[in-house]
Amino acid sequence: MKKNEIKVAKTARYYTLNENRNIDTILYVLHGYAQLASKFIEEFDYLKNTNVLVVAPEGLSLLYGKERTPVSSWMTSYDRENEINDYINYLNSLDERIKQKYPNSKIIKLGFSQGVSTLMRWVISCKNKQLELHLCCGSIPPEIAKNDRFINKVKTLYYYYGKNDRLMKEDQFKLAIKKLNQLELNPSITRFDGIHEIPAICHGNIKTYLK
C-alpha cells in the first residue's frame, strides 16, 4: 500500500463581532476541542459596542459531539504535520484578510484548551509583533523550543489554569509553565478557583488592556 496526498481547497469558517465599528484593536479567540466558533465567540459579548474586533476562527475538522451535534477540532494525532500546516496556513490567510481592513490595529490573541497549542504554533509563523497573549487551560506544544522566532512577537503573556480542572491535571499545568519559562516569555501565571474554562480574571485583564 502506498500513501498519496493531494492539496485541495477547503471552506473555513470564522465569526466576528463589531466588524462595522471604528476598530483599533483585534482580538483573535481560538476555541478548544469539540467546540464551535459560533458559540465560543458568545463568551466575548461584553465587548459589544466597543472598538474591538473579535475574530473567532473555527477548526477545520468537524466531528459529532454529544447528542450527535457537530463540533470542531484543530487537529488529531493522525497525519499530524499536515493538519498543523493546514491550520497555520488558514490562520495566516485569515490574518492577512483582517489586516487589510484594519491595518493599524493592536492585536491580542487568546487560546483556550486545544486552542493554546494552536495559538503557540501560529505565533511562531505569523508576522504579528508586540502581541498580548492569553493562554487558558492548555498545553504548550512539545516541539516548540527557544529560538529567535519569538523575538519581538510576544510583548505580554498570561497563562491561566484552574484548581478544579478535570481535563488537565496539576502535573500537566506545571509542565506547561516550565515550558513557557524555558522559552523565556516571562509569563504571568494565574491559578484560579475554577474548572476547565476561561476565568473572569482573563476577561478582566483584557478589559484593562483596552483602557
C-alpha positions as CSV (number, residue, x, y, z in Angstrom):
1,M,0.0,0.0,0.0
2,K,1.3,3.5,-0.9
3,K,0.1,6.7,0.8
4,N,-0.7,9.5,-1.6
5,E,-1.5,13.2,-1.0
6,I,-3.2,16.0,-2.9
7,K,-3.8,19.6,-2.0
8,V,-7.5,20.7,-2.2
9,A,-9.4,23.9,-1.5
10,K,-11.4,23.9,1.7
11,T,-14.0,26.3,3.0
12,A,-13.1,27.6,6.5
13,R,-15.5,29.5,8.8
14,Y,-14.8,32.4,11.2
15,Y,-17.1,34.6,13.1
16,T,-16.7,38.3,14.0
17,L,-18.1,40.8,16.5
18,N,-18.1,44.6,15.9
19,E,-17.0,44.3,12.3
20,N,-18.7,47.6,11.2
21,R,-17.3,49.8,14.0
22,N,-14.2,52.0,14.2
23,I,-11.8,49.3,15.1
24,D,-8.5,50.0,16.9
25,T,-7.9,46.5,18.4
26,I,-8.2,43.0,17.1
27,L,-8.9,40.1,19.5
28,Y,-8.4,36.6,18.0
29,V,-10.0,33.9,20.1
30,L,-9.2,30.2,19.4
31,H,-11.7,27.7,20.8
32,G,-10.9,24.3,22.3
33,Y,-11.5,20.7,21.3
34,A,-15.2,19.8,20.4
35,Q,-16.4,23.4,20.3
36,L,-17.8,25.7,17.7
37,A,-16.5,29.2,17.0
38,S,-20.1,30.5,16.7
39,K,-20.7,29.5,20.3
40,F,-17.3,30.3,21.6
41,I,-17.4,33.9,20.4
42,E,-20.5,34.5,22.6
43,E,-18.2,34.5,25.6
44,F,-16.9,37.8,24.5
45,D,-20.3,39.6,24.2
46,Y,-19.1,42.0,26.8
47,L,-17.0,43.6,24.1
48,K,-20.1,44.5,22.0
49,N,-20.2,48.1,21.0
50,T,-16.5,48.7,21.7
51,N,-13.7,49.4,19.2
52,V,-12.5,45.8,19.5
53,L,-13.0,43.4,16.5
54,V,-13.4,39.9,18.0
55,V,-12.4,37.2,15.5
56,A,-13.2,33.6,16.2
57,P,-11.8,31.2,13.6
58,E,-13.2,27.6,13.6
59,G,-11.1,24.5,13.4
60,L,-11.0,22.8,10.1
61,S,-12.0,19.3,11.3
62,L,-15.7,18.7,12.1
63,L,-16.9,15.8,14.1
64,Y,-20.0,14.8,16.1
65,G,-20.0,15.6,19.7
66,K,-22.5,14.9,22.5
67,E,-26.0,14.2,21.3
68,R,-24.7,14.0,17.7
69,T,-24.3,17.8,17.4
70,P,-21.5,19.0,15.1
71,V,-18.4,20.3,16.8
72,S,-14.9,21.2,15.7
73,S,-11.3,20.3,16.3
74,W,-8.0,21.9,15.3
75,M,-6.2,18.6,14.8
76,T,-5.7,15.0,15.8
77,S,-2.5,12.9,16.1
78,Y,-3.3,11.2,12.8
79,D,-1.5,13.0,9.9
80,R,-0.4,15.5,12.5
81,E,2.1,17.5,10.5
82,N,-0.3,18.2,7.6
83,E,-3.1,19.2,9.9
84,I,-0.8,21.6,11.7
85,N,0.4,23.1,8.4
86,D,-3.1,23.4,7.1
87,Y,-4.4,25.3,10.1
88,I,-1.4,27.6,10.3
89,N,-1.8,28.5,6.6
90,Y,-5.5,29.1,7.2
91,L,-4.9,31.4,10.2
92,N,-2.2,33.3,8.4
93,S,-4.5,33.8,5.4
94,L,-7.3,35.0,7.7
95,D,-4.9,37.4,9.5
96,E,-3.9,38.9,6.1
97,R,-7.6,39.4,5.2
98,I,-8.3,41.1,8.6
99,K,-5.2,43.3,8.5
100,Q,-6.1,44.6,5.0
101,K,-9.3,46.1,6.5
102,Y,-7.8,47.2,9.8
103,P,-4.1,47.7,9.1
104,N,-3.1,49.8,12.2
105,S,-4.9,47.9,14.9
106,K,-3.3,46.4,18.0
107,I,-3.6,42.6,18.3
108,I,-4.5,40.4,21.2
109,K,-4.6,36.6,20.8
110,L,-6.4,34.2,23.2
111,G,-6.3,30.4,23.1
112,F,-8.4,28.1,25.2
113,S,-7.7,24.4,25.8
114,Q,-6.6,22.8,22.5
115,G,-6.6,26.4,21.2
116,V,-3.5,27.1,23.3
117,S,-1.3,24.7,21.3
118,T,-2.8,26.0,18.1
119,L,-2.1,29.6,19.1
120,M,1.5,29.0,20.1
121,R,2.3,27.3,16.8
122,W,0.6,30.2,14.9
123,V,2.6,32.8,16.8
124,I,5.9,31.3,15.6
125,S,4.8,31.6,11.9
126,C,2.8,34.8,11.9
127,K,4.0,38.2,11.0
128,N,2.4,40.0,14.0
129,K,4.6,41.7,16.6
130,Q,4.2,43.0,20.1
131,L,1.4,40.6,20.8
132,E,-0.5,40.3,24.0
133,L,-1.3,36.6,24.5
134,H,-3.8,34.9,26.9
135,L,-3.4,31.1,27.3
136,C,-6.2,29.4,29.2
137,C,-6.1,25.8,30.4
138,G,-4.0,24.3,27.7
139,S,-0.6,22.7,26.8
140,I,2.4,24.1,25.2
141,P,3.4,22.1,22.1
142,P,6.4,19.9,22.8
143,E,8.2,20.7,19.6
144,I,8.4,24.4,20.3
145,A,11.9,25.4,21.6
146,K,13.6,28.7,22.5
147,N,14.5,30.4,19.3
148,D,14.6,33.7,17.5
149,R,11.2,33.3,16.1
150,F,9.6,34.6,19.3
151,I,11.7,37.8,19.4
152,N,9.6,41.0,19.2
153,K,6.4,38.9,18.7
154,V,5.3,38.5,22.3
155,K,5.0,41.6,24.4
156,T,2.9,40.2,27.3
157,L,1.9,36.6,28.0
158,Y,-0.7,35.4,30.6
159,Y,-1.2,31.8,31.5
160,Y,-4.3,30.7,33.5
161,Y,-5.1,27.3,35.0
162,G,-8.0,26.1,37.2
163,K,-7.6,24.4,40.6
164,N,-10.5,22.1,39.8
165,D,-9.8,21.4,36.1
166,R,-10.6,17.7,35.4
167,L,-9.3,17.7,31.9
168,M,-5.8,18.9,32.7
169,K,-4.0,17.7,35.8
170,E,-1.6,19.6,38.0
171,D,1.5,18.0,36.5
172,Q,0.3,19.0,33.0
173,F,0.0,22.6,34.1
174,K,3.4,22.5,35.8
175,L,4.9,21.2,32.5
176,A,3.2,24.0,30.5
177,I,4.6,26.6,32.9
178,K,8.0,25.1,32.8
179,K,7.9,25.2,29.0
180,L,6.9,28.9,29.0
181,N,9.8,29.7,31.3
182,Q,12.2,27.8,29.1
183,L,11.0,29.9,26.2
184,E,11.9,33.0,28.2
185,L,8.5,34.6,27.5
186,N,8.2,36.0,31.1
187,P,4.6,34.6,31.6
188,S,2.3,36.0,34.2
189,I,0.8,32.9,35.9
190,T,-2.7,32.8,37.4
191,R,-4.1,29.8,39.2
192,F,-7.8,30.5,39.6
193,D,-10.6,28.8,41.6
194,G,-12.4,27.1,38.8
195,I,-12.7,24.4,36.2
196,H,-11.7,24.0,32.5
197,E,-12.8,27.4,31.5
198,I,-11.8,31.0,30.6
199,P,-11.6,32.7,34.0
200,A,-13.1,36.0,34.9
201,I,-9.6,37.4,35.6
202,C,-8.7,36.7,32.0
203,H,-11.6,38.8,30.8
204,G,-10.6,41.5,33.4
205,N,-7.1,41.6,32.1
206,I,-8.3,42.1,28.5
207,K,-10.6,44.9,29.6
208,T,-7.7,46.5,31.5
209,Y,-5.5,46.3,28.4
210,L,-8.2,48.1,26.3
211,K,-8.5,51.1,28.6
